[in-house]
Amino acid sequence: MAHHLNNHSHHKPHDLLTSRLNRFPQGAPDSRLLEKILKILFSDREAELVAALPIKPFTARQASRIWSIGEGQTKKTLDSLASRAILVDIVQNDETQYVLPPPMAGFFEFSLMRLRDDIDQKVLSELFYRYLNEEEDFIRDLFTEGDTQLGRTFVHEPALPDQQTLHVLDYERASEVIETADPMGVSLCYCRHKMQHVDKACEAPLDICMTFNTSADSLIRHGHARRVDVVEGRELLHKAYENNLVQFGENNMRRVNFICNCCGCCCEALLAAKRFAHLHPVHTTNYIPSLATESCKGCGKCVDICPVEALSLVSANAPHNPKKRSARLNKEICLGCGLCVRSCPTESIHLVSRREKVITPVNSAHRVVLMAIERGKLQHLIFDNRVLFSHRALAALLGVVFKLPPVKQILANNQVQSRYIERILANKGY
């Protein structure tokens, strides 16, 4: 084995892999269940090799230097991992770069986004279910650490009143992501597929998980997603609307890589939103329902449809009708998805703008840097395999840091303890 890997030969391969996963802002807390999951997805040899890979995108030549293995054999190994959706391979200008995605949204989901017989998907689903539900550490850390989260809710566009439609920004629309993505793929919903194997799935559509841009390109090439055009993309979104599914997608404005069409009973993001509601695990839309209590009949349809239990029925306090009920909204846990609007038979609910605008990172790099700062992991992004980290890459990352508010810049500086960053911050007047 290569010298680089021999330095860690006294560690178990899957322990090394777990440590590698936890250098990224979205990690995976160590446990016996996680070890069993990783052993299904990675051989010992693969775990040891992947554990040595950079956090940032890399080429076969760079991986070859890290592993001390010939570039041809290295590329064969990397392509094999990409074909199983362990790595995402990004082809641009005749050059292929690879990146190890986080467990979620990443290779956990990819393992169940198509039917396959090279792994036992039932056993894997049972392990995922136990890891996510019996051991709360992973799902709590994934969705509740820091102020910047992995995903955000998209507004249910048919619920928007005509006067509001003009004010909805492009990045707030799932339809705009579909219209502008290149390419777009559709796969099995990881969450409902997993729940099928533990006999807990609902009847919502399964073949409706959307991926876009670089993630979709890799998944399509290796058969984990089916390419669809804009017309079919619109049809799938309409199908999601008709089945009262919530659009939960990547928390950035540009180049969104995924949108899940989620139900409140199977999907991890919405289950987390219910379990950890007070910690705000999912970013809301910029809208909130407004309830007209005088016309509400208390039928409870909005209560039944709400995916995060933000609505309830309470006494209407009607002196001449003591049994009358009306809907009440808990604004603290409402996602602002708008599903309740279409469910109301008396049109007593409509969406209005929230008083405070929800901040959305510009792109995935911006989001990852914010998450790393808030979780105390920025130093891993900057100094991970720094022998391979070019000045250009460093400049790009620091460029994101220097666009952050002063408080977050100070947090970043404290994490990396870099005189270089400190001097630049000082020169900028912070």
N, C-alpha and C positions, 0 to 999 in steps of 0.2 A: 504494500500500500504506500501511497505517496507520503513523503516526509511531512507535508503540511498536516495530513490527517493523523499521522503517527503521534503527533504531539498530544492528541486527545485519546489515544488508544485505551487508556484506563477507564474511560467513560463509556457507558452503554450508548450505542448509536442513537436510540430513540430519545435518550436523555439529552444528547447533544442537539438533536433536532428540535426538541421542546424549547431548549435555551435559545436556539436560533429564532424560532417563531415568536418568542417573547421579547426580542429586541425591536420588533415592529410595534407601532402604536396599538394595533389590534392583535393581541396575543392569544394564548390558550393556556390557562392555569394547569399546572401539572397535576395529574391524578392517575390512578390505575386505569380508569376508563379511557382517558386520553391515550395512554400507552397502547391499549388494545386497539383503539381506532387507528393510530399511526402504524401499527404493525400490519393491519389489513391493507393500508394504502401504500406503505413503503417497506421494501425489504431492508434488512440490516445494512447492506451495502449502500442502498439508495439513501437511507436515513443519514448515514455518515457523510456521504457526498453532499447532499442537499444542505446539511447543517453548516457546511463550510462556504456556502454561496453568499454573495452580497445581498443586502437589503434592496439596493437600487438595481435597475436593469443592467444586464451585463451581456457580453458576447461569448461565443464559444472559446475564442482565444483567451479571454480573461479567465473563464472557468478552467481552461486547460492549465494556465499558470498556477491557479489556486490548488488544483488537484494534482499537479505534476503528472498529468496524463497527456498523451498525444492529442492534438487538436481534433483529428479525425474520430478517434474513439470518444472523445469528450462530446463532440457534436452528436454522435450516435446516441449517447446516453441522454443528452438534453432533449433530443427529438423524441426519444421514447417516453420520457417524462411528460413532455408536452402533449403527446398523443393520448395520454391518460388524463390530461387536464390537471396534472400536478403543477406543472409550470405553464405560464402563458408565453407563447412566442409571438413576438411583434416583428413583422417583416416590413421594412421601410427602406426604399432606395437600394434594393438588392442586398441589404444587410439584415441579419436576424439578431434581435436582442431577446433575451429571456428574462423573466422575472418570476419569483416565487410569490404567488398571491397569499394574502393572509388566510387563515382557516375560513373565516366568514367576513365579508362576502368573498368567497374564494374556493379553495379546493374541497372543503367540506361539501358545499352545495354541488360543485361540479361532479362529484362522485355519484350523485343521484339524479342528474339532469338528463339522463337517458337510461334505457334498459340495457344492462350489460351483464355478461356472465363470467368476466375475468375476476370479479370480486363477489362476495356473498352480500348482496344488497340488503337482505333481510336482517342478517346479523349486524351489519353496519348501521342500519336504521335503528335497531334496538339500542345499540351503543350510543348513537347520537341522541336518541330520546332520553336515555338515562343521564348522559353527560349534561344535557341542557335543562333537564327538569329535576333530577334527583340531586345533582350537584349544582348549586346556583352560581358558583364562582365565575364560570365562563360567561354565562348570559348576563350576569350583573356587571362584570368588568367590561364586556363588549358594548353594552348599551348605556351604562350610567357613569363611567369615569369621565371626568372633564366636562367642559361646556360644549365642545364640538363633537357631535356624534356621527356615526357612519352614514345614517340614512335620514331622509326627510319624506314627509307626506306631500303628495301632489293633490291639488284640489280636484274634486269631482266636477269636471267642466260643465256637464249638463245642468248642474245645480246653480250655476252662476246666473244672477239676474242680468238682463241686457245692459243695464247701466254699469255693472261691475265688469262685464266682459271686456270692455274697452280698456280697462285699467290693469288687467292681468298681464304681468310681464311674461315674456317668452319662456324664461327658465322655469316658471311656475306651472307650465302646461306639459303634461305627459305627451299630448299630441304634437307639440313642437319638437320634443326629443325624437319622436318617431319620424317626423317630417324631415329632420336634418341629419339623422344618423347615417353612417356609411361604414360598414354594412349594419343590418339588423338581423338578429337570430331569435328563434323561439325554441324553448326546451321544456321538459317536464318541470313542474313546480317541485323544487326540492322538499319544501315543507309538507305538502300534501302527499307526495310520494313516500316520504319517510313515515307519515302517519298511516298510510295504507298498510305498511308492514307491521305496525303495532295495533292495527284494527281500530284506529281512532280518526280516520279521514272523513271529511264531509263530502258533499256531492258537488262542490265547486269544480270548474274545469281544471284539468291537470296540465294540458299542453298549452301553457300560457305564460311561461316565465320568459321575460324579454331581456336580451343583452344587446349591446350596441358597440360600435366603433372597434377599438383594438381588442377588447375582450371577445366580442362577437366574432371577429375575424378569426381568432385562434380557435374558438370553440366550433365554428362552422367547418373550418379546414379539417379538424380532427373528428368530426361526426358527433360532437356533443350538443350541437344546435343545428337547426334547419334554417337556411337563409329564407327570409321573407322580404317582399317588397313593401313599399309605402302603403299600397292599397290593402294588402293583407294585414299590415301593421295596424291600420285604422280599424279594420274589422275586428281584430283581436282586442283592441282597446274598447270598442263598442260592446263586445262580448263580456269584457270585464265589468263595464258599467251595468249591463243587464243582469249580471250575477251579483251585483252589490259588493264588488271587490274593491279594496283600497289600493291605490297606486303608491307603493313605497319604493323610493329610488335612491341612487347615490347622492350624497349631500354635497353637490357642487353645481354651479351654474352651467359650466361648459363641458362638453364631451362626456356626458353621463354614460356610464358603462352598464348600468343595469336598472331595470324597473321590475319589481315583483308585483303581482296582482294578488293581494293578500286577503284572506278571510281571518276573522277574529278567533277562530277555533283551532286552526292548524299552524298559522304562520308565526315564526319566532319573534319577529319585530313587534307584532301587535300583542302577542302574549306577554312580551317584556313590557310593553306599554301599560298593560293591565297590572302586572306583578310589581312593577317599580314606578308606578305613575307619578309619585311625588318627586322622583329624581329626573323626570322628563327625558326618558330614554330615546325618544324619537322626536326629531324636529317637526314642528307643526307647520301648517300652511299659514299664509298671512290673512286667513279668514276665520271667522267664528260665527256659529249660528245665532240668530236673534229669534226669540220665541214670542209669538203673540198669544199671551195666555188667555185673552178674552175670547178668542176664536178656537182655542184648543179644546178638543172633545175628550181628551184623555184616553184615546184608543190604545196607546202604547206601541204603535207601530214603529215610531222613532226609537223607542227604548230597545225594541227587539233587534233593530238593524244596526245600532251603534256598535262598532267593533271593539271599543275599549270601555264600554259601560259608563260613558260620560253623561248619559241621560237616565232619568228615573221619573216615576210617577209619584206625585205628592198631592195632598189635599189642595183643592182649588180655593178653599176658604170662601165658598159661596153660601151665604146665610140661608137661602131658600132651597139649596140642593147640597146638603152636607156630604153626600156620597160622591159628589163630582170630583174628578181628578184632573190634573193638568201636568204637562211635562216640565221638568226642571233640568237645567244644564249645569254641570260642574265644569266651569271654564278652565280650571287648573289642569284637567286631564284630557280635555277635548283636543283632538288632532286637527280639527277644522277641515276634515275631508269632504263634508257636505252630503254624505249618504242619507242623512236624516231628512234633508230637504225633499228629495224625491219620494220619500216614504209617506209624507204627511198628506192625508186625503183632504184636509181643509186648508192647505197652503198656509199654515200658521208658522212655518219656519222659513227663513231666508238667510243668506249669507251676507255678512257685513265685514268690512276691513277691521283687522285688529288695530288697537291703538298704537302698539309698538311693532315696528317692522321686524320680522325674523331675519337674522343675518345668515346668508348662505355663502360659503367659500366660493371663490371664483372658479377654481379648477381642483383636480384631485391633488396636485402638489401642494396647493394652498391648504387644503383640508388636512393632508397628512402632516404637514409641518405644525399646524395648530394642534392637532391631536397629540403629536409627539411632545410639544411644549407642555401641554396640560397634563400629560401622563408621565412627565419626567424622562422622556426617551429621545430627546432631540440629539443628544450626543451620539446615539447609535446611528442616526441618519448621516451625520457629518463624518464620523470617524470610522464607520464600518468599512473594513477592508480598505483603509485609506491609501494604501499603496496603489490601488486601482482608481482612486478618486481624482479625476482630472481637475485642473483649475477651472475649466469651463463648467463642470458639474457643480463644483463648490460655489462658483459665482451664481449659478442658477438657484441653488438652494438658499444662499444668503440673500439673494434678491427677494425671495419670498419673505424671509425674516424681516428685512428692512422695510417692507411695506406694511408690517403689522403695527398695531397701536403700541405706544411706548411701554405700557405695562408688560405686554407679551414679549417685547424685545428684551426687557430686563430679565424676565423669567428665562428666556432663551440664553442670555449671556450667563446667568448664574449656573445653568446646567452644564454648559460646555467649558466655562472658566477660560475663555479665550481672550487674550490680550488684543488679538486682531479685531474681534467683534467689538470688544469694549472701546477700542480706539475709534472705530467707525461710528459707533453709537454716540460717542462723545463729540465727534466732528459734526454729527447731524444735530447736535444740540439736546440730546436726551441724557 
